[in-house]
Amino acid sequence: MSVIEHDFDQADPIQIEHEAARRKSKRMRLFGGFAAAVALLGGASYGYETLVGSHHVVTDNAYVGADVAQVTPLIGGPVKQVLVQDAQQVRRGDVLVQLDDTDARIAVARAEADLAVTIRRVRGLVANDSGLNAQVSARHADEMKAEAALMAARSDVEKARIDLARREGLANSGAVSGEELTTMRNAFSTAAANLRSAEAARAQAAATRNAAIGTREANRVLIADTSVDNNPEVLAARAALDQARVDLERTVLRAPVDGVVSRRQVQVGQRVQPGAMLMILVPVDAAYVDANFKEVQLAEVRPGQRVELTSDLYGEKVVYHGTVTGFSGGTGAAFALVPAQNATGNWIKVVQRLPVRIKLDPRELAQHPLRVGLSMNVDVQVSG
């Protein structure tokens, strides 16, 4: 064995020991650094959660909404003009659709004519009252005349009866001829017939007078406690005219709110029915956000708290400011078309989300418009 090999064999254990110690020291330093880093990160996380995170509630499960207005006709008819297109901005009162108004104009003319006829008829009823009063007076006079004729007929009967009785008393003595007796009997029969005719005439006169009174009373019922202007028939005719005019105005469909035209489904020449949806107006200037927070996030959320929002449309460079206005009456699952049935054997608890309504600043919306359905990132400041 050479000298060099002997020296190497003598140095090996020492070098190995030093190398192991160095490596152990390095590992200890690495573990210490890692532990310090973990402690630093934990402390930073705790500090952030304590000082910042506990004062904020955030979610990216939020979407823009708006109370959209459906444009529907109140009367039916063919479409004459469509004056707007999808995505067009309109102001409240702008004309959207024009229906053919031919039938509506004819209905107005007919209602105007019916009103004029009704007014004339009511005026005739008022004028008839005086004429019917005169007829009642005339029938009363006829009844008095018939009564006088009846009294005269009774007198004639009584006289004829007495004359006949006297002649019959003298007939046996021969003082009265048979011809004269026959004449007296005929006179009595004629007087009796005239009496029956007078009684019938009096009854007829009384019936005629009662009929005239009934006609007058019926006429008075139609005009009692009213004038021409407030007569029920006139009011009904005027209401029909007003309805016809309203229907004529409804042939022009105007925008009920400021907004953007969406889902236009009407074309020229189409015949629409009352209540059919023609288009939707989205009031983008009055948009809001529904943020779906987890139920475990809502313990400190209150109406009136300030909110900062960013949209995926503009990114983080545009920050919206809003206010919490309220909470939905139930979770999304509760209002689903087929709600989840939790009373089952295989039930698994799922954290629910409750929609929170957030009102946006109208000035910021005007500068950076949003559209219904866009995604939003929401940060609610629950500290104040």
C-alpha positions in Angstrom: 0.0 0.0 0.0 1.4 3.4 -1.0 1.6 6.4 1.3 -1.1 8.3 -0.5 -3.6 5.5 -0.1 -2.7 5.3 3.6 -3.4 9.0 4.1 -6.8 8.8 2.3 -7.9 6.0 4.4 -7.0 7.9 7.5 -8.9 11.0 6.4 -12.1 9.3 5.2 -14.0 9.1 8.6 -13.3 12.7 9.5 -14.4 14.0 6.2 -17.5 11.9 6.3 -18.4 13.1 9.7 -17.9 16.8 8.8 -20.0 16.3 5.6 -22.8 14.7 7.6 -22.7 17.5 10.1 -22.8 20.1 7.4 -25.7 18.5 5.7 -27.6 18.2 9.0 -27.0 21.9 9.7 -28.2 22.8 6.2 -31.4 20.7 6.7 -32.0 22.4 10.1 -31.7 25.8 8.5 -34.0 24.8 5.7 -36.6 23.4 8.1 -36.3 26.5 10.2 -36.7 28.8 7.2 -39.8 26.8 6.1 -41.3 26.9 9.6 -40.6 30.7 9.7 -42.2 31.1 6.3 -45.3 29.1 7.3 -45.5 31.0 10.6 -45.2 34.3 8.6 -47.8 33.3 6.1 -50.1 32.2 8.9 -49.6 35.3 10.8 -50.2 37.4 7.7 -53.3 35.5 6.9 -54.6 35.8 10.4 -53.7 39.5 10.4 -55.4 40.1 7.0 -58.5 38.2 8.1 -58.6 40.1 11.4 -57.9 43.5 10.1 -59.3 43.4 6.6 -61.1 40.1 5.6 -63.5 40.2 8.6 -64.8 43.6 7.4 -65.6 42.4 3.9 -67.9 39.7 2.3 -67.1 38.9 -1.3 -68.6 36.7 -4.0 -68.3 36.4 -7.8 -71.7 34.7 -8.0 -73.6 37.9 -8.9 -75.4 39.1 -12.0 -76.9 42.3 -13.3 -80.8 42.4 -13.3 -83.5 45.0 -14.1 -87.3 45.2 -13.9 -88.0 44.8 -17.6 -91.2 46.1 -19.2 -93.2 44.0 -21.6 -94.8 45.8 -24.4 -98.3 44.3 -25.1 -101.3 45.7 -27.0 -104.5 46.3 -25.1 -106.6 45.9 -28.2 -106.2 43.6 -31.2 -105.6 44.6 -34.8 -103.2 44.5 -37.8 -99.8 46.1 -37.4 -99.4 49.1 -39.5 -95.9 50.3 -38.5 -93.0 49.1 -36.4 -90.7 52.0 -35.6 -87.9 50.4 -33.5 -85.4 47.6 -33.8 -83.6 45.3 -31.4 -80.9 47.0 -29.3 -82.3 50.5 -30.0 -82.4 52.9 -27.1 -85.8 54.6 -26.6 -87.2 57.2 -24.2 -90.5 57.0 -22.3 -93.4 58.0 -24.6 -91.6 57.2 -27.9 -93.9 55.4 -30.4 -92.9 51.8 -30.8 -95.7 50.2 -32.8 -98.7 51.6 -34.8 -101.7 49.5 -35.3 -104.3 50.0 -38.1 -106.8 52.4 -36.6 -109.6 52.1 -39.3 -111.9 50.1 -37.1 -111.2 52.2 -34.1 -112.1 55.4 -35.9 -115.3 53.9 -37.2 -116.1 52.9 -33.6 -115.6 56.4 -32.4 -117.9 57.8 -35.1 -120.6 55.3 -34.2 -120.3 56.1 -30.5 -120.5 59.9 -31.3 -123.7 59.2 -33.3 -125.2 57.1 -30.5 -124.5 59.8 -28.0 -126.2 62.4 -30.1 -129.2 60.2 -30.6 -129.4 59.5 -26.9 -129.3 63.2 -26.0 -132.1 63.9 -28.4 -134.2 61.0 -27.0 -133.7 62.3 -23.5 -134.6 65.8 -24.5 -137.7 64.3 -26.1 -138.6 62.6 -22.8 -138.3 65.9 -21.0 -140.5 67.6 -23.6 -143.0 64.8 -23.5 -143.7 65.4 -19.8 -145.7 68.6 -20.6 -147.6 66.9 -23.4 -148.4 63.9 -21.3 -149.7 66.3 -18.5 -152.0 67.8 -21.1 -153.2 64.4 -22.2 -154.0 63.5 -18.6 -156.0 66.7 -18.3 -157.9 66.0 -21.6 -158.7 62.4 -20.5 -159.9 63.7 -17.2 -162.2 66.1 -19.1 -163.5 63.2 -21.2 -164.2 61.3 -18.1 -166.2 64.2 -16.6 -168.1 64.4 -19.9 -168.9 60.7 -19.8 -170.0 61.0 -16.2 -172.4 63.8 -17.2 -173.7 61.7 -20.1 -174.2 58.8 -17.7 -176.2 61.0 -15.4 -178.4 62.2 -18.3 -178.9 58.6 -19.4 -180.0 57.6 -16.0 -182.5 60.5 -15.9 -183.9 59.4 -19.3 -184.3 55.9 -18.1 -186.1 57.0 -15.0 -188.4 59.3 -17.0 -189.1 56.5 -19.6 -189.8 54.1 -16.8 -192.3 56.5 -15.1 -194.0 57.2 -18.5 -194.2 53.5 -19.3 -195.7 52.7 -15.9 -198.3 55.5 -16.2 -199.3 54.3 -19.7 -199.5 50.7 -18.5 -201.8 51.8 -15.6 -204.2 53.5 -18.1 -204.1 50.8 -20.7 -206.8 48.6 -19.0 -209.3 51.5 -19.0 -208.8 52.1 -22.7 -207.5 55.7 -22.1 -204.2 54.8 -23.8 -204.0 53.2 -27.2 -201.9 50.2 -27.9 -199.7 52.1 -30.3 -198.9 54.7 -27.6 -198.1 51.9 -25.1 -195.7 50.3 -27.6 -194.0 53.7 -28.2 -193.4 54.1 -24.4 -192.0 50.6 -24.2 -189.6 51.3 -27.0 -188.6 54.6 -25.4 -187.9 52.8 -22.2 -185.7 50.2 -24.0 -183.9 52.9 -25.9 -183.2 54.8 -22.6 -182.0 51.7 -20.9 -179.6 51.0 -23.9 -178.4 54.6 -23.8 -177.7 54.1 -20.1 -175.6 51.0 -20.7 -173.7 52.9 -23.5 -173.1 55.8 -21.1 -171.7 53.5 -18.5 -169.4 51.9 -21.0 -168.3 55.3 -22.2 -167.6 56.4 -18.6 -165.5 53.2 -18.0 -163.6 53.8 -21.2 -162.9 57.4 -20.3 -161.7 56.4 -16.9 -159.4 53.7 -18.4 -158.1 56.1 -21.0 -157.3 58.6 -18.2 -155.5 56.0 -16.1 -153.5 54.9 -19.2 -152.5 58.5 -19.8 -151.4 58.8 -16.1 -149.4 55.6 -16.4 -147.7 56.8 -19.6 -146.8 60.1 -17.9 -145.4 58.3 -14.8 -143.4 56.0 -16.9 -141.9 59.0 -18.8 -141.2 60.7 -15.5 -139.3 57.7 -14.1 -136.9 58.0 -17.1 -136.2 61.7 -16.3 -136.7 61.8 -12.5 -134.0 63.7 -10.6 -131.8 64.1 -13.6 -131.0 66.6 -16.3 -130.0 65.8 -19.9 -126.3 65.8 -19.0 -126.5 63.4 -16.0 -129.2 61.1 -17.4 -128.1 57.5 -17.1 -128.7 56.8 -20.8 -126.6 59.8 -21.7 -123.9 58.8 -19.3 -123.8 55.3 -20.7 -123.5 56.6 -24.2 -120.8 59.1 -23.2 -118.9 56.2 -21.5 -119.1 54.2 -24.7 -117.7 57.1 -26.6 -114.8 57.5 -24.1 -114.0 53.8 -24.4 -114.0 54.1 -28.2 -111.6 57.1 -28.0 -109.4 55.2 -25.6 -109.3 52.2 -28.0 -108.3 54.6 -30.8 -105.4 55.9 -28.6 -104.3 52.4 -27.9 -103.6 51.7 -31.5 -100.4 53.7 -30.8 -98.1 51.7 -28.5 -95.6 53.9 -26.7 -92.6 53.1 -24.5 -93.6 52.8 -20.9 -90.1 53.4 -19.6 -86.6 54.5 -20.8 -84.7 51.5 -22.0 -83.3 49.3 -24.7 -85.5 47.3 -27.0 -85.0 43.5 -26.7 -86.6 40.4 -28.1 -88.7 42.3 -30.7 -91.3 39.8 -32.0 -93.6 41.9 -34.1 -93.7 42.6 -37.9 -95.7 44.8 -40.2 -98.9 43.1 -41.3 -99.1 40.8 -38.4 -102.4 40.7 -36.6 -101.8 40.9 -32.9 -104.1 39.9 -30.0 -104.6 41.7 -26.7 -101.9 40.7 -24.3 -99.5 39.2 -26.8 -95.9 40.2 -26.1 -94.4 42.3 -28.9 -91.1 43.2 -27.3 -89.3 43.9 -24.0 -87.8 47.1 -22.8 -84.8 46.8 -20.5 -84.3 49.9 -18.3 -80.5 49.7 -18.2 -80.3 53.0 -16.3 -82.1 51.4 -13.4 -80.2 48.1 -13.4 -79.3 46.4 -10.1 -77.3 43.4 -9.0 -78.4 40.2 -7.3 -75.5 38.8 -5.4 -75.9 35.1 -4.4 -73.9 34.9 -1.1 -73.5 31.7 0.8 -75.6 31.5 3.9 -72.5 31.4 6.1 -71.4 34.8 4.8 -74.6 36.8 5.7 -74.4 37.0 9.4 -73.0 40.6 9.3 -74.6 41.8 6.1 -77.3 44.5 6.6 -79.3 46.8 4.4 -77.6 50.1 3.8 -74.0 48.8 3.8 -71.7 50.0 1.1 -70.7 47.8 -1.8 -67.9 47.8 -4.4 -68.5 45.9 -7.6 -66.5 45.1 -10.7 -67.8 43.6 -13.9 -66.3 41.0 -16.2 -67.2 43.4 -19.0 -65.0 46.3 -18.0 -62.6 44.5 -15.6 -61.1 45.8 -12.4 -60.3 49.2 -13.9 -64.0 50.2 -13.5 -65.3 50.1 -10.0 -69.0 50.5 -9.3 -70.4 51.6 -5.9 -73.7 50.5 -4.6 -75.8 49.9 -1.5 -77.4 46.7 0.0 -81.1 47.3 -0.2 -82.5 43.9 1.0 -82.6 40.2 0.9 -84.7 37.8 -1.1 -87.5 36.0 0.6 -85.9 32.6 -0.1 -83.0 30.8 -1.6 -82.7 29.9 -5.2 -83.4 26.2 -4.4 -86.6 27.1 -2.6 -88.0 28.9 -5.7 -86.8 26.4 -8.2 -89.3 24.9 -10.6 -88.7 21.5 -8.9 -87.6 22.3 -5.4 -85.1 19.9 -3.7 -86.8 17.4 -1.4 -84.6 17.2 1.7 -86.7 14.8 3.7 -85.1 11.7 2.1 -82.9 8.9 3.4 -79.9 10.0 1.2 -80.0 13.6 2.2 -76.7 15.5 2.0 -76.4 19.1 3.3 -75.5 21.7 0.7 -74.6 25.2 1.6 -77.4 27.4 0.3 -77.1 30.8 -1.4 -79.4 33.7 -0.7 -79.8 36.5 -3.3 -79.0 40.0 -1.9 -80.3 43.0 -3.9 -77.7 45.8 -4.5 -78.6 49.2 -5.8 -76.1 50.8 -8.2 -75.1 54.4 -8.6 -77.1 55.8 -11.6 -74.3 58.2 -12.5 -71.8 55.3 -12.8 -74.3 53.3 -14.8 -74.6 56.2 -17.2 -70.8 56.3 -17.7 -70.4 52.6 -18.0 -73.7 50.9 -19.0 -74.4 47.3 -18.0 -76.7 44.8 -19.5 -79.0 42.3 -17.8 -77.3 39.0 -17.1 -73.7 40.2 -17.0 -71.4 38.7 -14.3 -70.3 40.9 -11.4 -67.8 40.6 -8.5 -69.2 42.0 -5.3 -67.4 43.2 -2.1 -69.7 44.2 0.8 -68.1 46.3 3.5 -69.7 44.9 6.6 -67.7 47.0 9.1 -69.8 50.2 8.7 
